[in-house]
Structures are given as C-alpha cells and as structure tokens.
Amino acid sequence: MTQFFTRQTARRSVLSATLAVAVGAAALAGLAPGAAAEEFPDKTINVVTHAGAGGGTDITTRMMMLRGRRVFKQDMAVVSKRGGSGSKALMYVNSQPRDGYTIMTITQSHLFQIAQGKVPLKIDDLVGLARATDDPQIVCVPGNSPIKTLEDLIAASKDKGKGGLKWGTTFVGGADHVAIHGFAKAAGGIPFTPVPFKGGGAIVTNLVGGNVEAALLNYKEGEAQFGTGEIRPVAVLAGERIESLPDTPTAKEKGIDSIASTVRGFAVLKGVPDDRMKVLEKGLLKAMSYSVYQDYLQGGGMPKNSVVGMDEWNKIIRRMYDESQTSLKELGLL
C-alpha cells in the first residue's frame, strides 16, 4: 500500500511538473512575437523630401510609394521639408527617432550640405537603402526663345557678357547649380547666372514664362511642356540620346564632354537597427521592381539599372561626395 501511494504521488508530481513546464512554455511562446520577432513596419512610414511638388524628386518619391504601400502593408506619407538645398530635410530627419519609420529621398544636394558643414552630420552618418534614379539632365530653353540649338546657347551666353544667361536652378550650391557649372566649364567656360527656385515645378513655370533663359531639367519635369512646345530641349547631358527625346542630341555629339544626372535614392541616418534597414531595402527594391515604376524609368529616359541596393548605393554616395569637393571649391562654396 505504501509503495503504491509513493508511485502514485511520484506520478502526480511528474505530471504537475510537466504541466507547469508546458504552461510556462506556452506563456513564453505567447510573448515571443512581441519580444523576439517584432513586426516591422507596423505603422506609417514617413518619407522626407526636400523637393517642391512636381519636381523630379517629388515625382520619384510618389512613384515608389504607389507600390511601396502594398509591399510594406502600411501607409507611406510624404513629409516636405523644403529649403537649404536639403539641409532642412536632413535636420528634420536628425530630430526623429532612428527607428526606421522616417526615411528620406536624397540627391547630390544633401551630400553638398554635409560637405559644406551646413548640418551637424558627417557623410558616415548617412546610410543608403536603395538608389531610385539615375536621371539625365537636359539643357532647355523657352519654346519661344531665339536659341534653337546648343551652338546658339553657347553663342548667346558669350554675347551676354560677364553674367551670361540666367539659368533656373533649385538652390545655389545644389545639384542643379553644380551640374550647370560642370556644363559651362566643359563648354569653354561660358558665363552663367544662377536664379534659384524652390523646386523643379517652379523652374518649369518660370522657364515657360521667360523669367529665366535656360535650365537643366529632367525629362519628367518638362514632359508636358516638351509636348506642347513651351519648352525646347537643346541637348541631353548623357552618354547617348534618350528614347523619349530621340531628336535631341547629346552634348558629347556636339563636342562638349559633359555628363550630368540627378541621382536620387532613399536613405536613413546611422542608428536604425540593421534588421530594419534590411526590411526597408528589400521592400524598396520590390516596390521599384513593379511595372508602374519601371515604366516611369523608361518613359523618363532613365536606365533600368537605376535601381540598386544598399551595397552599391552606398559606394555611389561616397563617390559623389568625394567628387563634390572639387566642384564646390571651384564655385567658391567650400
């Protein structure tokens, strides 16, 4: 009898212990999704841009978001922080938590602000997630301008004297300004006067209105006006003609060795957890692989290999930053 009681008691003890372990394991399993396998993202992702509505950077951001919302299964919102050639956007992002819910669309202009010390950030603080465009710049004049060709533009620049033609640009010291400088230098050092506006859309409006005499535009920025004849493209600053403007020669065809493009992509500031950056990279690349975005690239004369991931994009960022030093010094901005 005693032996039976002991075995029964032992059996009950074992069952109780087993049950306790099972309950504990179940409790831990219930906690695991929140503690160890946290879902990201689980709320709206803000995309900070420095560009005005209708500009190439604004358009690129919104084109990505068309499928980005589907891929991330969350809303995505544009946060516009215009001014300072990207410095206001950088400062805003710097004020936000490094949690992956605030990303930004960057161009060369953001790198210039870092190079000039206009923000309390170093180039190593910027981490690229994915490049979005390698968008050729197009030399443009108003449709009613007496300037019909690239040769006309160079001659008119020289005839104007010291100030040259008035060129619309987004910011003094920004990507467009530096690209105009590079083109002018390659064209024999023609003079020019930069006239800054708040975005590509404003440049288009003022070019059509005759408030400036020339500008560098991306195809999508001037697409409608190219079609109506309100803006005349005279040269593409690319290695070859773009499909959307087959009759517009490259500057290289005219003996001017000038290539310039607006490079746009998505980035965060250092401190975002690596696993979240990987989720963002993967999602951005997938969003930009859909036909709606690929058609945007093709229609804008941009190469299909515009879209690249973190490894290559960060190498490109570093190269552009290093190259910017020379141009900014020549412009007296560094």
Rosetta blueprint (number, residue, H / E / L):
1 M L
2 T H
3 Q H
4 F H
5 F H
6 T H
7 R H
8 Q H
9 T H
10 A H
11 R H
12 R H
13 S H
14 V H
15 L H
16 S H
17 A H
18 T H
19 L H
20 A H
21 V H
22 A H
23 V H
24 G H
25 A H
26 A H
27 A H
28 L H
29 A H
30 G H
31 L H
32 A H
33 P H
34 G H
35 A H
36 A L
37 A L
38 E L
39 E L
40 F L
41 P L
42 D L
43 K L
44 T L
45 I E
46 N E
47 V E
48 V E
49 T E
50 H L
51 A L
52 G L
53 A L
54 G L
55 G L
56 G H
57 T H
58 D H
59 I H
60 T H
61 T H
62 R H
63 M H
64 M H
65 M H
66 L H
67 R H
68 G H
69 R H
70 R H
71 V H
72 F H
73 K L
74 Q L
75 D L
76 M E
77 A E
78 V E
79 V E
80 S E
81 K L
82 R L
83 G L
84 G H
85 S H
86 G H
87 S H
88 K H
89 A H
90 L H
91 M H
92 Y H
93 V H
94 N H
95 S L
96 Q L
97 P L
98 R L
99 D L
100 G L
101 Y L
102 T E
103 I E
104 M E
105 T E
106 I E
107 T L
108 Q H
109 S H
110 H H
111 L H
112 F H
113 Q H
114 I H
115 A H
116 Q L
117 G L
118 K L
119 V L
120 P L
121 L L
122 K L
123 I H
124 D H
125 D H
126 L E
127 V E
128 G E
129 L E
130 A E
131 R E
132 A E
133 T E
134 D E
135 D E
136 P E
137 Q E
138 I E
139 V E
140 C E
141 V E
142 P E
143 G L
144 N L
145 S L
146 P L
147 I L
148 K L
149 T L
150 L H
151 E H
152 D H
153 L H
154 I H
155 A H
156 A H
157 S H
158 K H
159 D H
160 K L
161 G L
162 K L
163 G L
164 G L
165 L E
166 K E
167 W E
168 G E
169 T E
170 T L
171 F L
172 V L
173 G L
174 G L
175 A H
176 D H
177 H H
178 V H
179 A H
180 I H
181 H H
182 G H
183 F H
184 A H
185 K H
186 A H
187 A L
188 G L
189 G L
190 I L
191 P L
192 F E
193 T E
194 P E
195 V E
196 P E
197 F L
198 K L
199 G L
200 G H
201 G H
202 A H
203 I H
204 V H
205 T H
206 N H
207 L H
208 V H
209 G L
210 G L
211 N L
212 V L
213 E L
214 A E
215 A E
216 L E
217 L E
218 N L
219 Y H
220 K H
221 E H
222 G H
223 E H
224 A H
225 Q H
226 F H
227 G H
228 T H
229 G L
230 E L
231 I E
232 R E
233 P E
234 V E
235 A E
236 V E
237 L E
238 A L
239 G L
240 E L
241 R L
242 I L
243 E L
244 S L
245 L L
246 P L
247 D L
248 T L
249 P L
250 T E
251 A L
252 K H
253 E H
254 K H
255 G L
256 I L
257 D L
258 S L
259 I L
260 A L
261 S E
262 T E
263 V E
264 R E
265 G E
266 F E
267 A E
268 V E
269 L E
270 K L
271 G L
272 V L
273 P L
274 D H
275 D H
276 R H
277 M H
278 K H
279 V H
280 L H
281 E H
282 K H
283 G H
284 L H
285 L H
286 K H
287 A H
288 M L
289 S L
290 Y L
291 S H
292 V H
293 Y H
294 Q H
295 D H
296 Y H
297 L H
298 Q H
299 G H
300 G L
301 G L
302 M L
303 P L
304 K H
305 N H
306 S H
307 V L
308 V E
309 G L
310 M H
311 D H
312 E H
313 W H
314 N H
315 K H
316 I H
317 I H
318 R H
319 R H
320 M H
321 Y H
322 D H
323 E H
324 S H
325 Q H
326 T H
327 S H
328 L H
329 K H
330 E H
331 L L
332 G L
333 L L
334 L L
